[in-house]
């Protein structure tokens, strides 16, 4: 994960986004970190740690965004910045 941490600079991702944005999930976080989809192990670790962080540190319920959409159908955006898939 340390290899990808610098990718968060200027990304708009911060603790409030993680804690308060119900549409921000582990996949959005992986995209912001620019972890390639081929690096499945890193993404699995991130997903497990992200879920643990959200469950222990917030009142959010994963998979139940406040706007009624499911996490899988949520758009990949952070604030007003759009996240595009990595090629």
Backbone as CSV, one residue per row, in Angstrom:
resi,resn,N_x,N_y,N_z,CA_x,CA_y,CA_z,C_x,C_y,C_z
1,UNK,0.812,-1.191,0.000,0.000,0.000,0.000,0.862,1.265,0.000
2,UNK,1.997,1.193,0.624,2.866,2.354,0.695,3.254,2.847,-0.701
3,UNK,3.365,1.918,-1.646,3.717,2.288,-3.019,2.689,3.211,-3.649
4,UNK,1.452,3.160,-3.189,0.368,3.921,-3.792,-0.046,5.145,-2.987
5,UNK,0.455,5.288,-1.783,-0.036,6.342,-0.888,0.182,7.757,-1.432
6,UNK,1.259,7.998,-2.151,1.501,9.340,-2.697,0.457,9.746,-3.731
7,UNK,-0.267,8.775,-4.277,-1.292,9.086,-5.268,-2.500,9.797,-4.658
8,UNK,-2.586,9.820,-3.336,-3.700,10.520,-2.688,-3.494,12.028,-2.635
9,UNK,-2.254,12.472,-2.814,-1.993,13.914,-2.797,-2.797,14.576,-3.907
10,UNK,-3.468,15.657,-3.566,-4.281,16.431,-4.508,-5.455,15.632,-5.075
11,UNK,-5.809,14.497,-4.464,-6.904,13.670,-4.982,-8.268,14.107,-4.455
12,UNK,-8.270,14.834,-3.355,-9.536,15.210,-2.737,-10.007,14.207,-1.703
13,UNK,-9.297,13.093,-1.558,-9.684,12.081,-0.573,-9.091,12.465,0.776
14,UNK,-9.945,12.489,1.797,-9.509,12.766,3.160,-10.454,12.042,4.106
15,UNK,-10.193,12.137,5.354,-10.963,11.389,6.346,-12.456,11.650,6.299
16,UNK,-12.846,12.881,6.038,-14.278,13.190,5.994,-14.958,12.488,4.825
17,UNK,-14.279,12.380,3.709,-14.856,11.668,2.560,-15.097,10.215,2.943
18,UNK,-14.112,9.600,3.550,-14.225,8.193,3.952,-15.322,8.028,5.001
19,UNK,-15.365,8.925,5.967,-16.307,8.788,7.076,-17.734,9.163,6.716
20,UNK,-17.916,10.152,5.847,-19.249,10.712,5.648,-19.883,10.437,4.292
21,UNK,-19.099,10.141,3.270,-19.654,9.913,1.929,-20.025,8.445,1.777
22,UNK,-21.309,8.155,1.888,-21.772,6.776,1.810,-21.527,6.142,0.446
23,UNK,-21.302,6.955,-0.566,-21.040,6.419,-1.902,-19.566,6.109,-2.125
24,UNK,-18.710,6.551,-1.222,-17.280,6.293,-1.346,-16.991,4.931,-0.739
25,UNK,-16.524,4.003,-1.562,-16.277,2.642,-1.102,-14.832,2.233,-1.371
26,UNK,-14.520,0.995,-1.074,-13.149,0.494,-1.243,-12.701,0.574,-2.692
27,UNK,-13.621,0.371,-3.633,-13.257,0.463,-5.043,-12.891,1.894,-5.419
28,UNK,-13.655,2.878,-4.940,-13.320,4.282,-5.176,-11.958,4.618,-4.577
29,UNK,-11.704,4.070,-3.394,-10.422,4.304,-2.726,-9.278,3.705,-3.542
30,UNK,-9.473,2.482,-4.048,-8.455,1.837,-4.878,-8.193,2.644,-6.146
31,UNK,-9.257,3.198,-6.743,-9.087,4.037,-7.928,-8.313,5.305,-7.594
32,UNK,-8.631,5.934,-6.462,-7.919,7.146,-6.051,-6.446,6.853,-5.778
33,UNK,-6.179,5.688,-5.212,-4.799,5.279,-4.941,-4.079,4.829,-6.211
34,UNK,-4.851,4.624,-7.281,-4.328,4.156,-8.566,-3.719,2.761,-8.461
35,UNK,-4.398,1.887,-7.724,-3.977,0.489,-7.629,-4.529,-0.223,-8.858
36,UNK,-3.679,-0.793,-9.686,-4.162,-1.471,-10.894,-5.119,-2.615,-10.547
37,UNK,-6.114,-2.807,-11.390,-7.072,-3.882,-11.153,-6.385,-5.246,-11.160
38,UNK,-5.264,-5.351,-11.851,-4.523,-6.603,-11.894,-3.851,-6.925,-10.567
39,UNK,-3.690,-5.942,-9.696,-3.045,-6.161,-8.399,-4.128,-6.542,-7.379
40,UNK,-4.682,-7.725,-7.591,-5.831,-8.191,-6.803,-5.513,-8.293,-5.319
41,UNK,-4.317,-8.734,-4.969,-3.984,-8.892,-3.558,-4.017,-7.546,-2.832
42,UNK,-3.453,-6.514,-3.440,-3.464,-5.185,-2.819,-4.891,-4.677,-2.672
43,UNK,-5.721,-4.909,-3.680,-7.112,-4.474,-3.622,-7.896,-5.238,-2.560
44,UNK,-7.613,-6.517,-2.389,-8.291,-7.303,-1.352,-7.912,-6.809,0.036
45,UNK,-6.635,-6.525,0.233,-6.172,-5.998,1.524,-6.825,-4.645,1.786
46,UNK,-6.841,-3.783,0.781,-7.449,-2.466,0.925,-8.930,-2.594,1.270
47,UNK,-9.638,-3.472,0.589,-11.065,-3.639,0.851,-11.319,-4.098,2.288
48,UNK,-10.546,-5.072,2.750,-10.724,-5.574,4.118,-10.422,-4.481,5.145
49,UNK,-9.340,-3.753,4.946,-8.963,-2.695,5.887,-9.923,-1.515,5.815
50,UNK,-10.398,-1.188,4.615,-11.362,-0.101,4.459,-12.651,-0.437,5.200
51,UNK,-13.138,-1.661,5.024,-14.366,-2.076,5.704,-14.192,-2.045,7.217
52,UNK,-13.039,-2.510,7.693,-12.774,-2.487,9.134,-12.742,-1.048,9.650
53,UNK,-12.065,-0.170,8.925,-11.968,1.234,9.312,-13.345,1.884,9.389
54,UNK,-14.154,1.662,8.372,-15.486,2.273,8.339,-16.367,1.702,9.447
55,UNK,-16.324,0.405,9.656,-17.162,-0.207,10.686,-16.761,0.227,12.088
56,UNK,-15.472,0.305,12.346,-15.006,0.648,13.692,-14.956,2.146,13.951
57,UNK,-14.783,2.945,12.897,-14.546,4.364,13.100,-15.665,5.296,12.711
58,UNK,-16.758,4.754,12.144,-17.843,5.626,11.708,-19.194,4.982,12.002
59,UNK,-20.240,5.741,11.734,-21.603,5.220,11.848,-22.136,4.757,10.497
60,UNK,-21.276,4.811,9.468,-21.702,4.393,8.124,-22.034,2.913,8.097
61,UNK,-22.944,2.549,7.215,-23.238,1.150,6.951,-22.841,0.896,5.512
62,UNK,-21.824,0.074,5.312,-21.319,-0.178,3.972,-22.381,-0.826,3.102
63,UNK,-22.418,-0.397,1.841,-23.348,-0.971,0.886,-24.720,-0.348,0.887
64,UNK,-24.944,0.659,1.761,-26.248,1.305,1.835,-26.058,2.823,1.757
65,UNK,-25.799,3.343,0.534,-25.639,4.789,0.383,-26.923,5.521,0.738
66,UNK,-26.796,6.751,1.202,-27.964,7.518,1.626,-28.862,7.895,0.465
67,UNK,-28.355,7.879,-0.770,-29.190,8.243,-1.908,-29.943,7.054,-2.486
68,UNK,-29.835,5.866,-1.848,-30.585,4.701,-2.273,-29.888,3.822,-3.284
69,UNK,-28.756,4.275,-3.832,-28.031,3.454,-4.798,-27.214,2.418,-4.051
70,UNK,-26.906,1.316,-4.707,-26.001,0.339,-4.119,-24.583,0.749,-4.446
71,UNK,-23.628,0.309,-3.652,-22.235,0.679,-3.874,-21.764,0.298,-5.262
72,UNK,-22.199,-0.843,-5.767,-21.755,-1.312,-7.070,-22.193,-0.379,-8.192
73,UNK,-23.321,0.323,-8.003,-23.795,1.201,-9.063,-23.404,2.657,-8.845
74,UNK,-22.691,2.934,-7.776,-22.311,4.303,-7.483,-21.300,4.807,-8.485
75,UNK,-21.422,6.055,-8.841,-20.462,6.655,-9.759,-19.134,6.816,-9.054
76,UNK,-18.065,6.727,-9.809,-16.734,6.875,-9.237,-16.336,8.326,-9.176
77,UNK,-16.732,9.023,-8.132,-16.360,10.417,-8.013,-16.052,10.760,-6.582
78,UNK,-15.236,11.759,-6.444,-14.867,12.251,-5.132,-15.146,13.737,-5.164
79,UNK,-16.106,14.167,-4.370,-16.476,15.553,-4.406,-16.924,15.901,-5.811
80,UNK,-16.278,16.916,-6.411,-16.631,17.261,-7.782,-15.585,16.737,-8.766
81,UNK,-14.696,15.848,-8.303,-13.662,15.271,-9.168,-14.061,13.876,-9.566
82,UNK,-13.943,13.556,-10.807,-14.313,12.251,-11.316,-13.082,11.333,-11.322
83,UNK,-13.301,10.074,-11.028,-12.219,9.092,-11.047,-12.411,8.219,-12.268
84,UNK,-11.384,8.111,-13.090,-11.496,7.224,-14.239,-10.692,5.966,-14.006
85,UNK,-11.161,4.872,-14.594,-10.442,3.604,-14.425,-9.031,3.707,-14.972
86,UNK,-8.165,2.926,-14.394,-6.771,2.898,-14.818,-6.628,1.935,-15.980
87,UNK,-5.939,2.378,-17.002,-5.747,1.526,-18.182,-4.597,0.576,-17.996
